[in-house]
Amino acid sequence: MIHYLAEKDVQHLLNMDILLETTERSLKDRALLNAIDIPRQRIYTPEGTQHVLQASSKAIGYTGFKYYYTRPKGKSFYVNLISIETGKLVAMVEAIWMSMVRTGAASGAATKYLANEDATILGQIGSGYQSIGQLEAVCAVRKIKEARVYSRTRDKLDAYCKNMSEKLGIAVTPAASAEAAVRGAHILNVITKSATPTIKGEWLTPGVHINAAGSNALSRAEIDDATVKRCDYITVDARGTAQKECGDLISSFEKGVIQWDTLTEIGDVYAGKAPKRTSPTQITLYESHGMGVQDLYAAAKALELAKVRGLGVELPVGL
């Protein structure tokens, strides 16, 4: 039998606090060699793009993969959990909402370790679906009093700020420009699909922590070379994934400003193998690309809670 969890089930079972914990644990376990992650593989066709992320964890007893297919007018996301002990597929978990919140949780966990404790002002570039989790996650780990958000679509931005203000109970206001959102911010979220930089290094305030979560392909670049050069401490999900997907850093690498093998993996920070922020004036950067191990742990937690609460359905597969 396969336990199937639909989107509505997952939204009942998981929340930001849970996904902050599973995301941090997944990357910590990887740093401690208790979990394995394979960078995303893609198949591009004229009709759409297939994406597959693979992971395995002896710590939680599952191996598996997330599959998602995107096209201009539709998408589908599923995480498949396979028991390490039996080798059988034990669960399928719908993962559109889960992936959005998990992506936010990755930025939230990094913020918890890298941002200044007294950070209260958040700047954000992007107001699309993925940006919901980014804003919520940072507010879950820091006492944010003000969030300034900029995006190019003003009508959608106004609606986004109104909804997020009500959801989070803080002042979320539309910024007149990207520069207005960035200048003076203690924490900065960048979550777009832009192929050209949306922020400039000269706008950054000393001590700011940056979560750059939109550049998960070499064709995307949300931050400019000057931003990378001003960063005192750069962390990534995984060096291999960054080298394959991080459009934000490829230009700086080609110019010799950074080297892939010297970047700090965020899981090492969680595991105590690498330092947190060491100065209140450091500018820190977390490049988030998304990893299958994060999805594996999130889906495993959803399955665990579903069995307790009696949610989901059993499918007669593999009998």
C-alpha positions as CSV (number, residue, x, y, z in Angstrom):
1,M,0.0,0.0,0.0
2,I,1.1,3.6,-0.7
3,H,0.0,6.4,1.6
4,Y,-1.1,9.3,-0.6
5,L,-1.2,12.9,0.7
6,A,-3.0,15.5,-1.3
7,E,-2.2,19.3,-1.1
8,K,-5.0,19.8,1.4
9,D,-3.7,17.1,3.6
10,V,-0.2,18.6,3.6
11,Q,-1.4,22.1,4.4
12,H,-3.2,20.7,7.5
13,L,-0.2,18.7,8.6
14,L,2.8,21.1,8.1
15,N,3.5,24.7,8.9
16,M,6.5,27.1,8.9
17,D,7.8,26.1,12.3
18,I,7.8,22.4,11.4
19,L,9.5,23.1,8.0
20,L,12.1,25.3,9.6
21,E,13.0,22.3,11.8
22,T,13.0,19.7,9.0
23,T,15.0,21.9,6.7
24,E,17.7,22.7,9.2
25,R,17.9,19.1,10.3
26,S,18.2,17.8,6.7
27,L,21.2,19.9,5.9
28,K,22.8,19.3,9.3
29,D,22.4,15.5,8.7
30,R,24.0,15.9,5.3
31,A,26.9,17.8,6.8
32,L,27.3,15.0,9.3
33,L,27.3,12.4,6.5
34,N,23.9,10.9,7.6
35,A,22.2,12.0,4.4
36,I,23.0,12.3,0.7
37,D,21.7,14.7,-1.9
38,I,22.0,14.6,-5.7
39,P,21.8,18.0,-7.5
40,R,18.7,18.6,-9.6
41,Q,18.4,17.1,-13.1
42,R,16.3,18.7,-15.8
43,I,14.9,17.6,-19.2
44,Y,13.9,20.5,-21.4
45,T,11.3,20.1,-24.1
46,P,9.2,22.6,-26.2
47,E,6.2,21.6,-24.1
48,G,7.7,22.0,-20.6
49,T,10.5,21.1,-18.3
50,Q,10.9,18.0,-16.1
51,H,12.9,18.4,-12.8
52,V,14.1,15.6,-10.5
53,L,15.8,16.0,-7.1
54,Q,17.1,12.9,-5.4
55,A,18.1,12.3,-1.8
56,S,18.6,9.5,0.8
57,S,18.9,9.6,4.6
58,K,19.7,6.7,6.9
59,A,18.9,9.1,9.8
60,I,15.2,9.0,8.9
61,G,15.1,5.7,7.0
62,Y,14.0,7.0,3.6
63,T,15.4,7.4,0.2
64,G,13.4,9.0,-2.6
65,F,13.0,11.9,-5.0
66,K,10.9,14.9,-5.9
67,Y,9.6,15.1,-9.4
68,Y,8.0,18.2,-10.8
69,Y,6.9,19.2,-14.3
70,T,6.4,22.8,-15.3
71,R,4.8,24.3,-18.3
72,P,3.4,27.7,-19.1
73,K,-0.2,26.8,-18.1
74,G,0.3,24.1,-15.4
75,K,2.6,22.3,-13.0
76,S,2.7,19.2,-10.9
77,F,4.9,18.4,-7.8
78,Y,5.3,15.1,-6.0
79,V,7.7,13.7,-3.4
80,N,8.1,9.9,-3.4
81,L,9.3,8.2,-0.2
82,I,10.9,4.8,-0.4
83,S,11.7,2.7,2.7
84,I,15.4,2.1,3.0
85,E,14.6,-1.1,5.0
86,T,12.1,-2.7,2.6
87,G,12.9,-1.0,-0.7
88,K,9.2,-0.3,-1.2
89,L,7.5,3.0,-2.2
90,V,5.6,3.9,0.9
91,A,4.2,7.4,0.2
92,M,3.5,10.0,-2.5
93,V,3.1,13.5,-1.3
94,E,1.8,16.4,-3.4
95,A,4.3,19.2,-3.0
96,I,3.4,22.5,-4.7
97,W,2.6,24.3,-1.4
98,M,5.1,22.3,0.6
99,S,7.9,23.3,-1.8
100,M,7.0,27.0,-1.5
101,V,7.0,26.9,2.3
102,R,10.1,24.7,2.4
103,T,12.0,27.1,0.1
104,G,11.0,29.9,2.5
105,A,12.1,27.8,5.5
106,A,15.6,27.4,4.0
107,S,16.0,31.2,4.0
108,G,14.5,31.3,7.5
109,A,17.0,28.8,8.9
110,A,19.9,30.6,7.3
111,T,18.6,33.9,8.7
112,K,18.4,32.3,12.2
113,Y,22.2,31.6,12.1
114,L,23.5,34.5,10.0
115,A,21.4,37.6,10.6
116,N,22.1,40.0,13.5
117,E,19.9,39.2,16.5
118,D,18.4,42.7,16.6
119,A,17.4,42.8,12.9
120,T,14.0,44.4,12.6
121,I,13.8,45.8,9.0
122,L,13.3,43.5,6.1
123,G,13.7,44.4,2.4
124,Q,12.4,42.1,-0.2
125,I,12.5,42.0,-4.0
126,G,9.7,39.8,-5.4
127,S,6.0,39.4,-4.6
128,G,5.2,36.2,-6.4
129,Y,3.9,32.9,-5.0
130,Q,7.4,31.8,-3.8
131,S,7.9,35.1,-1.9
132,I,5.1,34.3,0.6
133,G,7.3,31.7,2.3
134,Q,10.4,33.9,2.2
135,L,8.7,36.7,4.1
136,E,6.9,34.4,6.6
137,A,10.1,32.4,7.4
138,V,12.2,35.5,8.2
139,C,9.4,36.8,10.4
140,A,9.4,33.5,12.3
141,V,13.1,33.7,13.3
142,R,13.5,37.5,13.8
143,K,11.3,40.2,15.3
144,I,10.6,42.0,12.1
145,K,8.7,45.3,12.6
146,E,8.8,46.6,9.0
147,A,9.0,44.9,5.6
148,R,9.5,46.8,2.4
149,V,8.7,44.9,-0.8
150,Y,9.3,45.8,-4.4
151,S,8.2,44.1,-7.6
152,R,7.6,45.4,-11.1
153,T,3.8,44.5,-11.1
154,R,2.4,47.3,-8.8
155,D,-1.2,46.1,-8.7
156,K,-0.1,42.6,-7.6
157,L,2.4,44.2,-5.2
158,D,-0.3,46.2,-3.4
159,A,-2.5,43.1,-2.9
160,Y,0.5,41.1,-1.7
161,C,1.5,43.7,0.9
162,K,-2.0,43.9,2.2
163,N,-2.4,40.2,2.5
164,M,1.0,39.7,4.1
165,S,0.4,42.5,6.6
166,E,-2.8,40.8,7.7
167,K,-1.2,37.4,7.8
168,L,1.9,38.4,9.8
169,G,0.6,41.3,11.8
170,I,3.4,43.7,10.8
171,A,3.7,46.6,8.4
172,V,4.4,45.2,4.9
173,T,4.6,48.2,2.5
174,P,5.2,48.5,-1.2
175,A,8.6,50.1,-2.0
176,A,8.8,52.7,-4.7
177,S,11.9,51.1,-6.2
178,A,14.3,48.2,-5.6
179,E,16.8,50.6,-4.1
180,A,14.1,51.9,-1.7
181,A,13.5,48.3,-0.5
182,V,17.2,47.5,-0.1
183,R,18.7,50.6,1.5
184,G,18.7,50.4,5.3
185,A,17.4,46.8,5.4
186,H,18.8,44.6,8.1
187,I,17.8,41.4,6.2
188,L,17.2,41.2,2.4
189,N,15.2,38.6,0.5
190,V,15.6,38.3,-3.2
191,I,13.1,35.9,-4.9
192,T,12.6,36.5,-8.6
193,K,13.1,34.8,-11.9
194,S,15.2,37.7,-13.2
195,A,18.0,37.2,-15.7
196,T,19.5,40.5,-14.8
197,P,20.5,41.8,-11.3
198,T,17.7,43.4,-9.3
199,I,20.0,44.9,-6.6
200,K,23.3,46.7,-6.6
201,G,26.1,46.3,-4.1
202,E,26.3,50.0,-3.4
203,W,22.8,49.9,-1.8
204,L,23.7,47.5,0.9
205,T,23.9,48.5,4.6
206,P,26.8,47.1,6.6
207,G,25.6,44.1,8.7
208,V,22.8,43.1,6.3
209,H,22.1,39.4,5.7
210,I,20.9,38.5,2.2
211,N,18.8,35.5,1.2
212,A,19.0,35.0,-2.6
213,A,16.6,32.3,-3.5
214,G,15.5,32.8,-7.1
215,S,18.7,32.0,-9.0
216,N,18.5,28.2,-9.3
217,A,19.6,28.2,-12.9
218,L,22.7,29.7,-14.6
219,S,20.5,31.8,-16.8
220,R,19.2,33.8,-13.7
221,A,21.1,36.5,-11.8
222,E,19.4,38.5,-9.1
223,I,22.4,40.2,-7.5
224,D,25.3,42.0,-9.2
225,D,29.1,41.4,-9.0
226,A,29.4,44.3,-6.6
227,T,27.0,42.7,-4.2
228,V,29.0,39.4,-4.2
229,K,32.3,41.4,-3.8
230,R,30.9,43.3,-0.7
231,C,29.8,40.0,1.0
232,D,32.2,39.0,3.8
233,Y,30.7,35.5,4.2
234,I,29.0,33.5,1.5
235,T,27.1,30.3,2.2
236,V,25.3,27.9,-0.2
237,D,23.1,24.8,0.1
238,A,25.9,22.7,-1.5
239,R,29.0,23.6,-3.5
240,G,28.2,21.1,-6.3
241,T,24.6,22.5,-6.6
242,A,25.9,26.1,-6.6
243,Q,28.4,25.4,-9.3
244,K,25.7,23.8,-11.5
245,E,22.8,26.3,-10.8
246,C,23.9,29.5,-9.2
247,G,23.6,32.2,-11.8
248,D,24.2,34.8,-9.1
249,L,27.8,33.6,-8.5
250,I,28.9,32.5,-12.0
251,S,30.1,35.9,-13.1
252,S,32.1,36.4,-9.9
253,F,33.6,33.0,-10.3
254,E,34.7,33.7,-13.9
255,K,36.3,36.9,-12.7
256,G,38.2,35.1,-10.0
257,V,36.3,36.9,-7.1
258,I,35.2,33.6,-5.6
259,Q,36.1,29.9,-5.9
260,W,33.5,27.2,-5.7
261,D,35.5,24.9,-3.4
262,T,36.0,27.7,-0.8
263,L,32.3,28.5,-0.3
264,T,30.8,27.5,3.0
265,E,27.9,25.0,2.9
266,I,25.1,26.1,5.2
267,G,24.7,22.6,6.7
268,D,28.2,22.9,8.1
269,V,27.1,26.1,9.9
270,Y,24.1,24.2,11.4
271,A,26.4,21.3,12.4
272,G,28.9,23.6,14.1
273,K,31.6,22.8,11.5
274,A,31.6,26.3,10.2
275,P,31.1,29.7,12.0
276,K,28.0,31.8,12.2
277,R,28.2,35.5,11.7
278,T,31.3,36.8,13.6
279,S,30.7,40.6,13.4
280,P,27.7,42.8,13.5
281,T,29.0,44.7,10.5
282,Q,29.6,41.6,8.3
283,I,27.5,41.4,5.1
284,T,26.4,37.8,4.8
285,L,24.9,36.0,1.8
286,Y,23.0,32.7,1.6
287,E,22.5,31.4,-1.9
288,S,19.5,29.0,-1.8
289,H,18.9,26.6,-4.7
290,G,16.6,23.9,-3.2
291,M,17.7,20.4,-2.5
292,G,16.0,17.0,-2.6
293,V,17.1,16.2,1.0
294,Q,15.0,19.2,2.2
295,D,11.9,17.7,0.4
296,L,12.7,14.2,1.7
297,Y,12.6,15.4,5.3
298,A,9.5,17.5,4.8
299,A,7.6,14.7,3.2
300,A,8.7,12.2,5.9
301,K,7.4,14.6,8.6
302,A,4.1,15.0,6.8
303,L,3.8,11.2,6.5
304,E,4.6,10.8,10.2
305,L,1.9,13.3,11.3
306,A,-0.6,11.9,8.8
307,K,-0.4,8.5,10.4
308,V,-1.1,10.0,13.8
309,R,-4.0,12.2,12.6
310,G,-5.5,9.8,10.1
311,L,-5.1,12.0,7.0
312,G,-4.5,10.8,3.5
313,V,-5.6,7.7,1.6
314,E,-4.1,4.3,1.1
315,L,-3.6,3.3,-2.5
316,P,-3.6,-0.4,-3.4
317,V,-0.2,-0.3,-5.1
318,G,2.7,-2.8,-4.6
319,L,0.6,-5.4,-2.7
